[in-house]
Amino acid sequence: MMTSLFSSFDPSTNMFQMNWMMMSTTMIILPMNFWLKKSRWQIFKKKLEMKMSSEFKNSTNHKEMILLSMSVMMMILLNNITGLFPYNFTSTSHISLSMSISIPMWMMLMIYGWMKFSKIMFIHLLPLGTPSPIMPMMILIETTGNIIRPISLSVRLTANMIAGHLLMTLLGNLNLTKIIWMILPMQISLLMFETAITIIQAYVFSTLITLYSSEIP
């Protein structure tokens, strides 16, 4: 019996965190070219990459950022989906993982932007047409909003993963035979909804990172 509702997100071992090994499944799920002819999975992966590339091209002109956003989206997506399977560890439900992804990417953009395009970065802090009396306040607000970007990215991803899994855990504990006809459709609907959330959150995370890079020439 769980001592706390949030204990389902705790790693089960103390000596070595085997649950974090679920992140290595991305290397197993994405095999190399072992076949003389491309498999269905490779064709699907190629079409998915082309679709994501065309989507991100509308947000930024940096080719390097497009490749990085595609890689981040695939990693988050696969970790989210594997966390839906029973007895699997959902690594994206921990703020430490989402922070370790968002903060380095945000720092990379900030360091590059302020070192190469300092004047343009200062211009972004003050919107065009701002009245003179509120200019200092607008600079403070824009600076604060820029600083909390990695926090909002990581908290959004973590909160959505925790909320969906908590609902699935609560409904999973209701195993009474008398109300199984009512609980089972709810569980199936929630699982389908959570599957959609895993895809949407991976897309939103990578899209926002790409949009942040569009501010840099």
C-alpha positions in Angstrom: 0.0 0.0 0.0 1.3 3.4 -0.9 2.2 5.7 2.0 1.6 8.8 -0.2 -0.2 9.4 -3.5 3.1 10.9 -4.9 5.1 7.8 -3.9 4.3 6.2 -7.2 6.8 8.6 -8.8 9.6 7.7 -6.5 12.4 5.4 -7.8 12.1 1.9 -6.3 15.8 1.3 -5.5 18.3 3.0 -3.3 21.7 1.6 -4.4 21.3 2.2 -8.1 18.4 4.1 -9.7 17.3 1.4 -12.2 14.1 3.3 -13.0 16.1 6.0 -14.7 17.4 3.3 -17.1 14.1 3.7 -18.9 15.7 6.7 -20.6 18.1 4.3 -22.3 15.2 2.6 -24.1 15.3 5.4 -26.7 18.5 3.9 -28.0 16.7 0.5 -28.3 13.5 1.8 -29.9 15.5 3.8 -32.5 17.6 1.1 -34.3 20.1 1.8 -37.0 20.0 0.6 -40.6 20.1 -3.2 -40.1 18.0 -4.0 -43.2 18.8 -3.9 -46.9 15.5 -2.3 -47.4 14.1 0.4 -45.1 11.6 -1.0 -42.5 8.2 0.5 -41.8 9.5 2.1 -38.6 12.4 3.8 -40.5 10.0 5.1 -43.1 7.6 6.4 -40.4 10.5 8.0 -38.5 11.8 9.7 -41.7 8.3 11.1 -42.5 8.0 12.3 -38.9 11.3 14.1 -39.1 10.4 15.8 -42.4 7.1 16.9 -40.9 8.7 18.3 -37.8 11.4 20.0 -39.8 8.8 21.7 -42.0 6.9 22.9 -38.8 10.0 24.3 -37.1 11.2 26.1 -40.3 8.3 28.4 -39.9 9.5 29.4 -36.4 13.2 30.0 -36.8 15.9 30.4 -39.5 18.6 28.5 -37.5 19.2 25.1 -39.1 21.1 23.9 -36.0 18.2 24.8 -33.8 15.8 22.8 -35.9 17.9 19.7 -35.6 18.2 20.3 -31.8 14.5 20.8 -31.4 13.7 17.7 -33.3 16.0 15.6 -31.1 14.6 17.0 -27.9 11.0 16.4 -29.1 11.8 12.8 -30.0 13.5 12.2 -26.6 10.7 13.7 -24.6 8.0 12.0 -26.7 9.5 8.5 -26.3 10.0 9.0 -22.5 6.4 10.2 -22.2 5.0 7.3 -24.1 7.1 4.6 -22.3 5.9 6.0 -19.0 2.3 5.1 -20.0 3.1 1.4 -20.0 2.5 -0.5 -16.7 5.5 -0.8 -14.3 7.5 1.8 -16.3 9.2 4.8 -14.8 8.1 8.2 -16.0 11.3 10.2 -16.0 9.6 13.3 -17.4 7.5 13.6 -14.3 10.5 14.8 -12.3 11.5 18.4 -12.4 15.2 17.5 -12.4 15.0 16.0 -15.9 12.9 18.8 -17.4 15.1 21.4 -15.8 18.3 19.7 -17.1 16.8 20.0 -20.6 15.4 23.5 -20.5 18.1 25.4 -18.6 21.1 24.4 -20.8 19.1 25.2 -24.0 18.0 28.5 -22.6 21.5 29.4 -21.4 22.9 28.4 -24.8 20.5 30.9 -26.6 21.2 33.6 -24.1 25.0 33.4 -24.2 25.0 33.3 -27.9 22.5 36.1 -28.3 24.1 38.5 -25.8 27.6 37.9 -27.1 26.9 38.2 -30.8 23.9 40.5 -31.0 23.9 42.6 -27.8 22.1 45.6 -29.3 19.2 43.5 -30.7 18.8 41.7 -27.4 18.5 45.0 -25.6 15.9 46.1 -28.2 13.8 43.0 -27.4 13.6 44.2 -23.7 11.7 47.3 -24.8 8.7 46.9 -27.1 8.3 49.4 -29.9 6.0 52.4 -29.0 6.3 52.1 -25.2 5.6 55.4 -23.4 8.6 56.9 -21.7 7.2 56.9 -18.1 6.7 53.1 -18.1 9.9 52.2 -20.0 11.8 51.1 -16.8 8.8 48.9 -15.7 8.6 47.3 -19.2 12.3 46.5 -19.1 11.9 44.9 -15.7 8.9 42.9 -16.8 10.6 41.7 -20.0 13.7 40.7 -18.1 11.7 38.8 -15.6 9.7 37.0 -18.3 12.9 36.1 -20.0 14.5 34.6 -16.9 11.5 32.5 -16.0 11.3 30.9 -19.4 13.2 27.7 -18.6 11.2 27.4 -15.3 7.9 27.6 -17.2 9.0 25.1 -19.8 10.0 22.5 -17.1 7.1 23.1 -14.8 4.6 22.8 -17.7 6.0 19.4 -18.8 6.3 18.0 -15.3 2.9 19.2 -14.1 1.1 17.7 -17.1 2.8 14.4 -16.6 2.1 14.2 -12.9 -1.5 15.3 -13.2 -2.4 12.6 -15.8 -0.6 9.8 -14.0 -2.2 10.8 -10.7 -5.7 10.5 -12.2 -4.8 7.1 -13.7 -3.5 6.0 -10.4 -6.6 7.1 -8.6 -8.9 5.4 -11.1 -6.7 2.3 -11.1 -7.3 1.9 -7.3 -11.0 1.8 -7.8 -11.3 -1.9 -8.6 -14.8 -2.6 -7.2 -16.7 -5.1 -9.3 -20.0 -3.3 -8.9 -18.8 -0.1 -10.6 -16.4 -1.7 -13.1 -18.8 -0.9 -15.9 -18.5 2.8 -15.0 -14.7 2.9 -14.2 -13.5 1.0 -17.2 -14.7 3.5 -19.9 -13.3 6.3 -17.8 -9.9 4.6 -17.6 -9.8 4.0 -21.4 -10.8 7.6 -22.1 -8.2 8.9 -19.7 -5.5 6.7 -21.2 -6.3 8.0 -24.7 -6.4 11.6 -23.3 -3.0 11.1 -21.6 -1.5 9.7 -24.8 -2.6 12.9 -26.6 -1.1 15.0 -23.8 2.3 13.2 -24.1 2.5 14.1 -27.8 1.2 17.6 -27.3 3.7 18.4 -24.4 6.7 17.2 -26.4 5.6 19.3 -29.3 4.9 22.4 -27.2 8.3 22.1 -25.4 10.3 21.9 -28.6 8.2 24.5 -30.4 8.7 27.1 -27.6 12.4 26.5 -27.6 12.4 27.1 -31.4 10.3 30.3 -30.9 12.8 31.6 -28.3 15.6 31.1 -30.8 13.7 33.2 -33.4 14.5 36.3 -31.4 18.1 35.9 -32.2 19.1 36.9 -35.8 
